[in-house]
Amino acid sequence: MKVIVDEPKCVASGQCVFAAPDVFDQRDDDGVAIVLVEEPTGEMVPGVREAVAVCPAAAIRLTQE
Amino acid sequence: MTSHATNDALDAESDLVPYYPMPRSGACPFAPHATLRKMAASGAPAKVRIWDDSTPWIVTGHADQRALLLDARMSNNEKAAGYPHMTRGRSETAKHTPPMITNTDAPEHTRLRRLVNGPFLAKRIEALRPKIQQVVDERIDDLLAGPKPVDLVKTFGLPVPTLVICDLLGVPYDDHEFFQDCSNRCISHSSSEQEAAEASAALAGKFGELIELKMKEPANDVLSQMGAFVTSGQMTHLEAILQCTAMLIAGHETTASMISLGTLALLQNPDQLAQLRERWDEPAFVANAVEELLRYLTIVHSGIRRIATEPVEVGGVRIEAGDGVIFDLASANYDPAAFPDPDTLDLTRPARTHHAFGVGPHQCLGQSLARVELQVVYSTLYRRIPGLALAEPGATADVNFDGVAYGLHSLPVTW
């Protein structure tokens, strides 16, 4: 599984960081989401799925690889 | 065109188009109005009549709301003809409001949102938790040391978020009554156009002074940051003032309502309150309890508003370009397809996908701050005052329906 953030869509709400703090962070200057772990596995996965569901801008997607 | 025929038929039979927003029942204030629930059960967007006699669409289903509020054809351009304004006062001020996060679309919205988002970064909000805990504990110390019964709204519900947002913004706490009073008059549906304009001008004046002060002597707060944006030319002075006003108003009233209404709802559901008291030290349980109370109460009860820029098909109807669209958030949060048995307060149900903060790119800027405040309040208040009870059991709740969000005028409690 690969995590992709559609940067132009990101509104910097940080909901992904609350859902999966090990996988996402925010840039200090504009709050845009940063992916810390591009290919999360195991215990990280439920949080990543929640991040996708709660992102207000629907800016996060997962691809199966 | 069947959709046009449907629209015209609905318009012609004006008696059948219900007025929005609908009054809630004081005896049972939390659930959406019966008429709205009937509309929601029909499964398709319908029409309502608003203050200016126009008849925008109303979208009630959880899935429909999510789809449309993420759809770029739904615009926040409140200057467009046909935009379904909340009140006459707001339709007047909209004409003169510069571009802000509340009235712009992507990509301009995205740029502005990232600009004002600084104080709301997840890590900064999380870092406020100890400070919020301290504010909450100090207020509870005062309650326990003082006489009872007390009005929980005045002694706890309002002061906690006011202290927190004033601290975040850098507003001196001595000014808090002034700010509270002005923001009430700005957003109340019972304020005349002139009253709302005067209150908003008074707030703007005060913020103008404070921002100028912070430009000379910056501190580590939002007002100083806004001052820096003015200095660097990223914002005009007026834009900075309006942004601060919006943060203040949105930042104290709503959380205050959630604290008092949440307490009332929990006292009405003692089994749920008991769970919260027992499991106060389980962060995941407390976090979900907050989500469920946000869903159950859905305090923003006047609908969020958009205008279609292109035709959109949803639920078998066609919304035309230029049509106003209202999203009743409580209806989505009581949609049984998303939340089975919605009238039951169940702190363990998965509730995170509720629409209490709206949904889409305009979702509440301060939602994370509100969440942390409520997590601290709900995990502390009932643990530290385990005997908390209504001082007048059986009395009808003193609900204030006037604002954009409903709340309580007062909540007499004892212990």
Boltz contact constraints between the chains, C-beta under 6 A:
constraints:
  - contact:
      token1: [A, 11]
      token2: [B, 113]
      max_distance: 6.0
  - contact:
      token1: [A, 11]
      token2: [B, 361]
      max_distance: 6.0
  - contact:
      token1: [A, 12]
      token2: [B, 114]
      max_distance: 6.0
  - contact:
      token1: [A, 12]
      token2: [B, 117]
      max_distance: 6.0
  - contact:
      token1: [A, 14]
      token2: [B, 121]
      max_distance: 6.0
  - contact:
      token1: [A, 14]
      token2: [B, 122]
      max_distance: 6.0
  - contact:
      token1: [A, 17]
      token2: [B, 122]
      max_distance: 6.0
  - contact:
      token1: [A, 18]
      token2: [B, 122]
      max_distance: 6.0
  - contact:
      token1: [A, 26]
      token2: [B, 121]
      max_distance: 6.0
  - contact:
      token1: [A, 30]
      token2: [B, 114]
      max_distance: 6.0
  - contact:
      token1: [A, 31]
      token2: [B, 114]
      max_distance: 6.0
  - contact:
      token1: [A, 31]
      token2: [B, 117]
      max_distance: 6.0
  - contact:
      token1: [A, 31]
      token2: [B, 121]
      max_distance: 6.0
  - contact:
      token1: [A, 56]
      token2: [B, 360]
      max_distance: 6.0
  - contact:
      token1: [A, 56]
      token2: [B, 363]
      max_distance: 6.0
  - contact:
      token1: [A, 57]
      token2: [B, 361]
      max_distance: 6.0
  - contact:
      token1: [A, 58]
      token2: [B, 70]
      max_distance: 6.0
